[in-house]
Amino acid sequence: MKTIQTIGFIGFGLIGGSVARLLREQSKTYDIFAYDHHTDRCNPGMVAALADGTLSRIEHDLSCFSDADLVFLCAPVLKNIDYLTKLKNIVRPDCILTDVGSVKGNIHTAAHELGMDAQFIGGHPMAGSELTGYANSSTMLLENAYYILTPTPATPQEVTDYMVALIRSFRALPILLNAKEHDNITAAISHVPHIIAAELVNLVRLSDDPSERMRLLAAGGFKDITRIASSSPEMWQNICLTNADSIKATLDTYIAALTKVSDAIERGDSAYLYEMFDTANDYRSGIPNFKGMMNRIYELYVDITDEVGAIATIAILFGSNGISIKNMGIIHNREFEQGVLRVEFYDEDALNQGRKVLSARHYKIYDRK
């Protein structure tokens, strides 16, 4: 396989920016460019990347991809397919095309229909953040995160081998799946859970009384299990429409399972109910702590005394040690958590630093399982 030197990006936000940073970290000689569809202004993230040396250039015409050796499609799922179609008669036959979308079936179908199977390999880095854009990108974003690769049946082995090696060089963990396997898995572990979370929130919203007592008491466990409902409506609408078959099949299975639970409750089947919770508990305990489809929460709980300045003291401790926190507050509903004060951090390093600082001051800390 020829040497990869010229690398282009379509879509340059959190993921695209992080990949570009990692590539630049590897080589100062790469020609890394990004396509900006704006003609009257420049994408500020791209301008920043050009200024810090991550990008070699910004282009405004798709013809710039004619000399690309590798192209990352980092736009929304349906946009990526549109750009793949536009690139059909622009890129060279030996140019590798990959994407970072969370649905693979539709773009694989498009690559096949366009006769681009041999130069396409799907990709899905299972990492992200609530913070978006190039300004929040980082060379650490993909570290120890699973990065799924979905070769087509026609993808040359040398291309797959190159992408696996590239992903490993990002300090990520490559996994090879076919497109259907990928979409079935992500439907079960991400797409359907997001739907369930959204509908749980809507269930409480519609069931609440005028005094909104449900909203008041919904902190703690309920807010944690429905956290993923706070996501982009447009993005999840897009995902539901593009991974419809896998999502529908998983939803139907889940609905059938809920019906069995409802029937067990109605007939007072204690054995069934115990087994349901017991098997779920065992399986969840075995889930590894690597970065997965849903962003990990970096948090701890702390016992504090009920006195003026208790929270401020901890905030000052963090600030004086250069530790940034994302959120901090008293937990009033502690049915499922220990600790009066919940502290959420932006990343694992900050979490570990925060734990160390609090431990040194003899605070009682409870980690989330």
TORKOL-4160 file (C-alpha; in steps of 0.2 Angstrom, whole numbers, padded with zeros to 4 digits, m for minus):
369
<pt num="1" X="0000" Y="0000" Z="0000"/>
<pt num="2" X="0006" Y="0017" Z="m0004"/>
<pt num="3" X="0012" Y="0029" Z="0009"/>
<pt num="4" X="m0002" Y="0040" Z="0017"/>
<pt num="5" X="0003" Y="0058" Z="0017"/>
<pt num="6" X="m0012" Y="0069" Z="0012"/>
<pt num="7" X="m0026" Y="0068" Z="0024"/>
<pt num="8" X="m0043" Y="0077" Z="0022"/>
<pt num="9" X="m0058" Y="0080" Z="0034"/>
<pt num="10" X="m0076" Y="0083" Z="0030"/>
<pt num="11" X="m0083" Y="0089" Z="0047"/>
<pt num="12" X="m0071" Y="0096" Z="0059"/>
<pt num="13" X="m0078" Y="0096" Z="0077"/>
<pt num="14" X="m0074" Y="0086" Z="0092"/>
<pt num="15" X="m0070" Y="0069" Z="0084"/>
<pt num="16" X="m0063" Y="0076" Z="0068"/>
<pt num="17" X="m0052" Y="0088" Z="0077"/>
<pt num="18" X="m0046" Y="0075" Z="0090"/>
<pt num="19" X="m0041" Y="0063" Z="0076"/>
<pt num="20" X="m0032" Y="0078" Z="0067"/>
<pt num="21" X="m0023" Y="0082" Z="0083"/>
<pt num="22" X="m0017" Y="0064" Z="0085"/>
<pt num="23" X="m0011" Y="0063" Z="0066"/>
<pt num="24" X="m0002" Y="0080" Z="0069"/>
<pt num="25" X="0006" Y="0073" Z="0085"/>
<pt num="26" X="0012" Y="0058" Z="0075"/>
<pt num="27" X="0020" Y="0068" Z="0060"/>
<pt num="28" X="0024" Y="0086" Z="0057"/>
<pt num="29" X="0025" Y="0082" Z="0038"/>
<pt num="30" X="0007" Y="0076" Z="0035"/>
<pt num="31" X="m0003" Y="0087" Z="0024"/>
<pt num="32" X="m0019" Y="0088" Z="0034"/>
<pt num="33" X="m0033" Y="0099" Z="0027"/>
<pt num="34" X="m0051" Y="0102" Z="0031"/>
<pt num="35" X="m0066" Y="0106" Z="0019"/>
<pt num="36" X="m0076" Y="0121" Z="0024"/>
<pt num="37" X="m0093" Y="0122" Z="0015"/>
<pt num="38" X="m0095" Y="0140" Z="0020"/>
<pt num="39" X="m0090" Y="0152" Z="0006"/>
<pt num="40" X="m0093" Y="0169" Z="0015"/>
<pt num="41" X="m0084" Y="0165" Z="0031"/>
<pt num="42" X="m0072" Y="0152" Z="0039"/>
<pt num="43" X="m0076" Y="0139" Z="0052"/>
<pt num="44" X="m0068" Y="0146" Z="0068"/>
<pt num="45" X="m0063" Y="0129" Z="0073"/>
<pt num="46" X="m0053" Y="0126" Z="0057"/>
<pt num="47" X="m0046" Y="0144" Z="0059"/>
<pt num="48" X="m0040" Y="0139" Z="0076"/>
<pt num="49" X="m0033" Y="0122" Z="0070"/>
<pt num="50" X="m0023" Y="0131" Z="0056"/>
<pt num="51" X="m0016" Y="0143" Z="0069"/>
<pt num="52" X="m0010" Y="0130" Z="0081"/>
<pt num="53" X="m0003" Y="0120" Z="0067"/>
<pt num="54" X="m0015" Y="0105" Z="0067"/>
<pt num="55" X="m0021" Y="0109" Z="0049"/>
<pt num="56" X="m0010" Y="0113" Z="0035"/>
<pt num="57" X="m0024" Y="0121" Z="0025"/>
<pt num="58" X="m0042" Y="0125" Z="0024"/>
<pt num="59" X="m0051" Y="0122" Z="0007"/>
<pt num="60" X="m0068" Y="0127" Z="0001"/>
<pt num="61" X="m0070" Y="0117" Z="m0015"/>
<pt num="62" X="m0072" Y="0098" Z="m0015"/>
<pt num="63" X="m0060" Y="0096" Z="m0029"/>
<pt num="64" X="m0046" Y="0098" Z="m0015"/>
<pt num="65" X="m0049" Y="0079" Z="m0012"/>
<pt num="66" X="m0042" Y="0074" Z="m0028"/>
<pt num="67" X="m0025" Y="0072" Z="m0021"/>
<pt num="68" X="m0030" Y="0064" Z="m0004"/>
<pt num="69" X="m0023" Y="0048" Z="0002"/>
<pt num="70" X="m0035" Y="0046" Z="0017"/>
<pt num="71" X="m0052" Y="0055" Z="0020"/>
<pt num="72" X="m0061" Y="0056" Z="0036"/>
<pt num="73" X="m0080" Y="0059" Z="0035"/>
<pt num="74" X="m0085" Y="0067" Z="0051"/>
<pt num="75" X="m0101" Y="0075" Z="0047"/>
<pt num="76" X="m0118" Y="0069" Z="0053"/>
<pt num="77" X="m0123" Y="0052" Z="0047"/>
<pt num="78" X="m0134" Y="0057" Z="0032"/>
<pt num="79" X="m0122" Y="0071" Z="0027"/>
<pt num="80" X="m0108" Y="0058" Z="0026"/>
<pt num="81" X="m0118" Y="0048" Z="0013"/>
<pt num="82" X="m0121" Y="0064" Z="0003"/>
<pt num="83" X="m0102" Y="0069" Z="0003"/>
<pt num="84" X="m0097" Y="0051" Z="m0001"/>
<pt num="85" X="m0108" Y="0053" Z="m0017"/>
<pt num="86" X="m0100" Y="0069" Z="m0021"/>
<pt num="87" X="m0083" Y="0062" Z="m0019"/>
<pt num="88" X="m0086" Y="0048" Z="m0031"/>
<pt num="89" X="m0079" Y="0056" Z="m0046"/>
<pt num="90" X="m0066" Y="0066" Z="m0037"/>
<pt num="91" X="m0055" Y="0055" Z="m0026"/>
<pt num="92" X="m0042" Y="0043" Z="m0033"/>
<pt num="93" X="m0047" Y="0024" Z="m0033"/>
<pt num="94" X="m0033" Y="0021" Z="m0020"/>
<pt num="95" X="m0039" Y="0034" Z="m0008"/>
<pt num="96" X="m0045" Y="0027" Z="0008"/>
<pt num="97" X="m0062" Y="0033" Z="0014"/>
<pt num="98" X="m0068" Y="0031" Z="0032"/>
<pt num="99" X="m0082" Y="0039" Z="0043"/>
<pt num="100" X="m0085" Y="0041" Z="0061"/>
<pt num="101" X="m0104" Y="0039" Z="0062"/>
<pt num="102" X="m0113" Y="0028" Z="0074"/>
<pt num="103" X="m0124" Y="0020" Z="0061"/>
<pt num="104" X="m0115" Y="0009" Z="0048"/>
<pt num="105" X="m0127" Y="0000" Z="0037"/>
<pt num="106" X="m0133" Y="0015" Z="0027"/>
<pt num="107" X="m0116" Y="0021" Z="0022"/>
<pt num="108" X="m0110" Y="0004" Z="0018"/>
<pt num="109" X="m0125" Y="0002" Z="0006"/>
<pt num="110" X="m0121" Y="0019" Z="m0001"/>
<pt num="111" X="m0103" Y="0014" Z="m0004"/>
<pt num="112" X="m0108" Y="m0002" Z="m0012"/>
<pt num="113" X="m0121" Y="0006" Z="m0024"/>
<pt num="114" X="m0107" Y="0019" Z="m0029"/>
<pt num="115" X="m0095" Y="0005" Z="m0032"/>
<pt num="116" X="m0083" Y="0012" Z="m0019"/>
<pt num="117" X="m0083" Y="m0004" Z="m0008"/>
<pt num="118" X="m0064" Y="m0007" Z="m0011"/>
<pt num="119" X="m0059" Y="0010" Z="m0004"/>
<pt num="120" X="m0071" Y="0012" Z="0010"/>
<pt num="121" X="m0070" Y="0006" Z="0028"/>
<pt num="122" X="m0082" Y="0011" Z="0041"/>
<pt num="123" X="m0077" Y="0018" Z="0058"/>
<pt num="124" X="m0085" Y="0022" Z="0074"/>
<pt num="125" X="m0074" Y="0029" Z="0089"/>
<pt num="126" X="m0084" Y="0026" Z="0104"/>
<pt num="127" X="m0079" Y="0042" Z="0113"/>
<pt num="128" X="m0086" Y="0059" Z="0115"/>
<pt num="129" X="m0091" Y="0073" Z="0126"/>
<pt num="130" X="m0105" Y="0085" Z="0131"/>
<pt num="131" X="m0093" Y="0098" Z="0125"/>
<pt num="132" X="m0092" Y="0100" Z="0106"/>
<pt num="133" X="m0082" Y="0108" Z="0093"/>
<pt num="134" X="m0063" Y="0109" Z="0089"/>
<pt num="135" X="m0060" Y="0119" Z="0105"/>
<pt num="136" X="m0064" Y="0104" Z="0115"/>
<pt num="137" X="m0055" Y="0091" Z="0105"/>
<pt num="138" X="m0040" Y="0083" Z="0112"/>
<pt num="139" X="m0027" Y="0070" Z="0109"/>
<pt num="140" X="m0033" Y="0061" Z="0124"/>
<pt num="141" X="m0051" Y="0059" Z="0119"/>
<pt num="142" X="m0049" Y="0042" Z="0110"/>
<pt num="143" X="m0037" Y="0035" Z="0123"/>
<pt num="144" X="m0043" Y="0018" Z="0129"/>
<pt num="145" X="m0059" Y="0020" Z="0119"/>
<pt num="146" X="m0065" Y="0006" Z="0108"/>
<pt num="147" X="m0064" Y="0011" Z="0090"/>
<pt num="148" X="m0075" Y="0000" Z="0079"/>
<pt num="149" X="m0069" Y="m0003" Z="0061"/>
<pt num="150" X="m0082" Y="m0011" Z="0048"/>
<pt num="151" X="m0073" Y="m0016" Z="0032"/>
<pt num="152" X="m0083" Y="m0020" Z="0017"/>
<pt num="153" X="m0081" Y="m0037" Z="0009"/>
<pt num="154" X="m0071" Y="m0029" Z="m0004"/>
<pt num="155" X="m0060" Y="m0019" Z="0008"/>
<pt num="156" X="m0042" Y="m0024" Z="0004"/>
<pt num="157" X="m0033" Y="m0033" Z="0019"/>
<pt num="158" X="m0019" Y="m0021" Z="0018"/>
<pt num="159" X="m0031" Y="m0006" Z="0020"/>
<pt num="160" X="m0039" Y="m0015" Z="0035"/>
<pt num="161" X="m0022" Y="m0018" Z="0043"/>
<pt num="162" X="m0017" Y="0000" Z="0040"/>
<pt num="163" X="m0032" Y="0007" Z="0049"/>
<pt num="164" X="m0030" Y="m0005" Z="0063"/>
<pt num="165" X="m0012" Y="0000" Z="0066"/>
<pt num="166" X="m0018" Y="0019" Z="0064"/>
<pt num="167" X="m0031" Y="0016" Z="0078"/>
<pt num="168" X="m0019" Y="0008" Z="0089"/>
<pt num="169" X="m0007" Y="0022" Z="0087"/>
<pt num="170" X="m0021" Y="0034" Z="0093"/>
<pt num="171" X="m0020" Y="0023" Z="0109"/>
<pt num="172" X="m0038" Y="0017" Z="0106"/>
<pt num="173" X="m0044" Y="m0001" Z="0105"/>
<pt num="174" X="m0049" Y="m0007" Z="0088"/>
<pt num="175" X="m0063" Y="m0019" Z="0085"/>
<pt num="176" X="m0067" Y="m0027" Z="0069"/>
<pt num="177" X="m0086" Y="m0030" Z="0065"/>
<pt num="178" X="m0097" Y="m0031" Z="0050"/>
<pt num="179" X="m0109" Y="m0017" Z="0047"/>
<pt num="180" X="m0125" Y="m0027" Z="0053"/>
<pt num="181" X="m0116" Y="m0033" Z="0069"/>
<pt num="182" X="m0111" Y="m0015" Z="0073"/>
<pt num="183" X="m0129" Y="m0008" Z="0070"/>
<pt num="184" X="m0137" Y="m0022" Z="0081"/>
<pt num="185" X="m0124" Y="m0020" Z="0095"/>
<pt num="186" X="m0126" Y="m0001" Z="0095"/>
<pt num="187" X="m0145" Y="m0002" Z="0094"/>
<pt num="188" X="m0145" Y="m0013" Z="0110"/>
<pt num="189" X="m0132" Y="m0003" Z="0120"/>
<pt num="190" X="m0135" Y="0015" Z="0115"/>
<pt num="191" X="m0149" Y="0019" Z="0103"/>
<pt num="192" X="m0163" Y="0010" Z="0112"/>
<pt num="193" X="m0157" Y="0015" Z="0130"/>
<pt num="194" X="m0158" Y="0033" Z="0123"/>
<pt num="195" X="m0176" Y="0030" Z="0118"/>
<pt num="196" X="m0180" Y="0022" Z="0134"/>
<pt num="197" X="m0172" Y="0037" Z="0144"/>
<pt num="198" X="m0182" Y="0050" Z="0134"/>
<pt num="199" X="m0198" Y="0041" Z="0136"/>
<pt num="200" X="m0195" Y="0038" Z="0155"/>
<pt num="201" X="m0193" Y="0057" Z="0156"/>
<pt num="202" X="m0209" Y="0060" Z="0146"/>
<pt num="203" X="m0218" Y="0047" Z="0157"/>
<pt num="204" X="m0214" Y="0057" Z="0173"/>
<pt num="205" X="m0218" Y="0074" Z="0164"/>
<pt num="206" X="m0235" Y="0068" Z="0159"/>
<pt num="207" X="m0239" Y="0059" Z="0175"/>
<pt num="208" X="m0233" Y="0074" Z="0186"/>
<pt num="209" X="m0246" Y="0085" Z="0196"/>
<pt num="210" X="m0248" Y="0104" Z="0195"/>
<pt num="211" X="m0236" Y="0106" Z="0210"/>
<pt num="212" X="m0223" Y="0096" Z="0201"/>
<pt num="213" X="m0218" Y="0085" Z="0215"/>
<pt num="214" X="m0212" Y="0071" Z="0204"/>
<pt num="215" X="m0199" Y="0084" Z="0196"/>
<pt num="216" X="m0194" Y="0089" Z="0214"/>
<pt num="217" X="m0191" Y="0071" Z="0219"/>
<pt num="218" X="m0183" Y="0065" Z="0203"/>
<pt num="219" X="m0166" Y="0069" Z="0208"/>
<pt num="220" X="m0153" Y="0055" Z="0212"/>
<pt num="221" X="m0156" Y="0038" Z="0204"/>
<pt num="222" X="m0170" Y="0044" Z="0192"/>
<pt num="223" X="m0159" Y="0058" Z="0185"/>
<pt num="224" X="m0144" Y="0047" Z="0183"/>
<pt num="225" X="m0153" Y="0033" Z="0173"/>
<pt num="226" X="m0161" Y="0046" Z="0162"/>
<pt num="227" X="m0145" Y="0057" Z="0160"/>
<pt num="228" X="m0143" Y="0052" Z="0142"/>
<pt num="229" X="m0160" Y="0059" Z="0137"/>
<pt num="230" X="m0151" Y="0076" Z="0138"/>
<pt num="231" X="m0145" Y="0074" Z="0120"/>
<pt num="232" X="m0147" Y="0082" Z="0103"/>
<pt num="233" X="m0165" Y="0079" Z="0097"/>
<pt num="234" X="m0159" Y="0081" Z="0079"/>
<pt num="235" X="m0145" Y="0068" Z="0081"/>
<pt num="236" X="m0156" Y="0055" Z="0089"/>
<pt num="237" X="m0170" Y="0058" Z="0076"/>
<pt num="238" X="m0156" Y="0055" Z="0063"/>
<pt num="239" X="m0150" Y="0039" Z="0071"/>
<pt num="240" X="m0168" Y="0032" Z="0074"/>
<pt num="241" X="m0171" Y="0035" Z="0055"/>
<pt num="242" X="m0155" Y="0027" Z="0049"/>
<pt num="243" X="m0154" Y="0012" Z="0060"/>
<pt num="244" X="m0172" Y="0009" Z="0060"/>
<pt num="245" X="m0172" Y="m0010" Z="0058"/>
<pt num="246" X="m0160" Y="m0014" Z="0072"/>
<pt num="247" X="m0168" Y="m0002" Z="0084"/>
<pt num="248" X="m0186" Y="m0009" Z="0080"/>
<pt num="249" X="m0180" Y="m0027" Z="0083"/>
<pt num="250" X="m0172" Y="m0022" Z="0099"/>
<pt num="251" X="m0187" Y="m0012" Z="0105"/>
<pt num="252" X="m0199" Y="m0026" Z="0101"/>
<pt num="253" X="m0188" Y="m0038" Z="0111"/>
<pt num="254" X="m0188" Y="m0025" Z="0126"/>
<pt num="255" X="m0206" Y="m0022" Z="0125"/>
<pt num="256" X="m0209" Y="m0041" Z="0126"/>
<pt num="257" X="m0198" Y="m0042" Z="0141"/>
<pt num="258" X="m0207" Y="m0028" Z="0150"/>
<pt num="259" X="m0223" Y="m0037" Z="0146"/>
<pt num="260" X="m0216" Y="m0052" Z="0155"/>
<pt num="261" X="m0211" Y="m0042" Z="0170"/>
<pt num="262" X="m0229" Y="m0034" Z="0171"/>
<pt num="263" X="m0237" Y="m0051" Z="0170"/>
<pt num="264" X="m0225" Y="m0057" Z="0184"/>
<pt num="265" X="m0229" Y="m0043" Z="0195"/>
<pt num="266" X="m0248" Y="m0046" Z="0192"/>
<pt num="267" X="m0247" Y="m0064" Z="0197"/>
<pt num="268" X="m0235" Y="m0061" Z="0211"/>
<pt num="269" X="m0221" Y="m0072" Z="0204"/>
<pt num="270" X="m0207" Y="m0068" Z="0216"/>
<pt num="271" X="m0195" Y="m0081" Z="0209"/>
<pt num="272" X="m0196" Y="m0072" Z="0191"/>
<pt num="273" X="m0193" Y="m0055" Z="0199"/>
<pt num="274" X="m0179" Y="m0060" Z="0209"/>
<pt num="275" X="m0170" Y="m0069" Z="0195"/>
<pt num="276" X="m0173" Y="m0053" Z="0184"/>
<pt num="277" X="m0164" Y="m0042" Z="0196"/>
<pt num="278" X="m0151" Y="m0054" Z="0201"/>
<pt num="279" X="m0145" Y="m0059" Z="0183"/>
<pt num="280" X="m0145" Y="m0040" Z="0178"/>
<pt num="281" X="m0134" Y="m0036" Z="0194"/>
<pt num="282" X="m0122" Y="m0050" Z="0190"/>
<pt num="283" X="m0120" Y="m0045" Z="0171"/>
<pt num="284" X="m0118" Y="m0027" Z="0175"/>
<pt num="285" X="m0104" Y="m0030" Z="0188"/>
<pt num="286" X="m0095" Y="m0038" Z="0174"/>
<pt num="287" X="m0095" Y="m0024" Z="0162"/>
<pt num="288" X="m0078" Y="m0016" Z="0160"/>
<pt num="289" X="m0074" Y="0002" Z="0163"/>
<pt num="290" X="m0067" Y="0006" Z="0146"/>
<pt num="291" X="m0074" Y="0020" Z="0137"/>
<pt num="292" X="m0090" Y="0014" Z="0128"/>
<pt num="293" X="m0104" Y="0021" Z="0118"/>
<pt num="294" X="m0111" Y="0032" Z="0132"/>
<pt num="295" X="m0100" Y="0045" Z="0140"/>
<pt num="296" X="m0094" Y="0040" Z="0157"/>
<pt num="297" X="m0098" Y="0051" Z="0172"/>
<pt num="298" X="m0083" Y="0056" Z="0182"/>
<pt num="299" X="m0090" Y="0059" Z="0200"/>
<pt num="300" X="m0089" Y="0055" Z="0218"/>
<pt num="301" X="m0099" Y="0058" Z="0233"/>
<pt num="302" X="m0093" Y="0066" Z="0249"/>
<pt num="303" X="m0100" Y="0067" Z="0267"/>
<pt num="304" X="m0100" Y="0085" Z="0273"/>
<pt num="305" X="m0106" Y="0093" Z="0289"/>
<pt num="306" X="m0121" Y="0104" Z="0289"/>
<pt num="307" X="m0113" Y="0121" Z="0292"/>
<pt num="308" X="m0111" Y="0137" Z="0283"/>
<pt num="309" X="m0096" Y="0137" Z="0271"/>
<pt num="310" X="m0094" Y="0118" Z="0270"/>
<pt num="311" X="m0097" Y="0117" Z="0251"/>
<pt num="312" X="m0086" Y="0133" Z="0248"/>
<pt num="313" X="m0072" Y="0125" Z="0258"/>
<pt num="314" X="m0072" Y="0110" Z="0245"/>
<pt num="315" X="m0073" Y="0122" Z="0230"/>
<pt num="316" X="m0058" Y="0132" Z="0237"/>
<pt num="317" X="m0048" Y="0116" Z="0239"/>
<pt num="318" X="m0052" Y="0111" Z="0221"/>
<pt num="319" X="m0048" Y="0128" Z="0214"/>
<pt num="320" X="m0032" Y="0130" Z="0224"/>
<pt num="321" X="m0026" Y="0114" Z="0217"/>
<pt num="322" X="m0030" Y="0118" Z="0199"/>
<pt num="323" X="m0044" Y="0105" Z="0198"/>
<pt num="324" X="m0059" Y="0110" Z="0187"/>
<pt num="325" X="m0076" Y="0103" Z="0192"/>
<pt num="326" X="m0091" Y="0102" Z="0180"/>
<pt num="327" X="m0105" Y="0102" Z="0194"/>
<pt num="328" X="m0107" Y="0101" Z="0212"/>
<pt num="329" X="m0122" Y="0100" Z="0223"/>
<pt num="330" X="m0131" Y="0093" Z="0238"/>
<pt num="331" X="m0141" Y="0077" Z="0235"/>
<pt num="332" X="m0158" Y="0077" Z="0243"/>
<pt num="333" X="m0164" Y="0060" Z="0237"/>
<pt num="334" X="m0151" Y="0048" Z="0242"/>
<pt num="335" X="m0160" Y="0031" Z="0241"/>
<pt num="336" X="m0147" Y="0024" Z="0230"/>
<pt num="337" X="m0131" Y="0034" Z="0234"/>
<pt num="338" X="m0121" Y="0038" Z="0249"/>
<pt num="339" X="m0113" Y="0055" Z="0253"/>
<pt num="340" X="m0122" Y="0072" Z="0255"/>
<pt num="341" X="m0112" Y="0081" Z="0241"/>
<pt num="342" X="m0110" Y="0075" Z="0223"/>
<pt num="343" X="m0095" Y="0082" Z="0213"/>
<pt num="344" X="m0094" Y="0079" Z="0195"/>
<pt num="345" X="m0078" Y="0081" Z="0185"/>
<pt num="346" X="m0074" Y="0084" Z="0167"/>
<pt num="347" X="m0062" Y="0069" Z="0166"/>
<pt num="348" X="m0053" Y="0055" Z="0175"/>
<pt num="349" X="m0037" Y="0064" Z="0179"/>
<pt num="350" X="m0048" Y="0078" Z="0188"/>
<pt num="351" X="m0058" Y="0065" Z="0197"/>
<pt num="352" X="m0042" Y="0056" Z="0203"/>
<pt num="353" X="m0034" Y="0073" Z="0209"/>
<pt num="354" X="m0050" Y="0078" Z="0217"/>
<pt num="355" X="m0051" Y="0061" Z="0227"/>
<pt num="356" X="m0033" Y="0063" Z="0232"/>
<pt num="357" X="m0035" Y="0081" Z="0238"/>
<pt num="358" X="m0051" Y="0076" Z="0248"/>
<pt num="359" X="m0043" Y="0061" Z="0256"/>
<pt num="360" X="m0028" Y="0071" Z="0262"/>
<pt num="361" X="m0041" Y="0082" Z="0271"/>
<pt num="362" X="m0049" Y="0066" Z="0278"/>
<pt num="363" X="m0066" Y="0068" Z="0270"/>
<pt num="364" X="m0076" Y="0052" Z="0268"/>
<pt num="365" X="m0078" Y="0048" Z="0250"/>
<pt num="366" X="m0090" Y="0036" Z="0241"/>
<pt num="367" X="m0086" Y="0031" Z="0223"/>
<pt num="368" X="m0099" Y="0027" Z="0211"/>
<pt num="369" X="m0100" Y="0009" Z="0205"/>
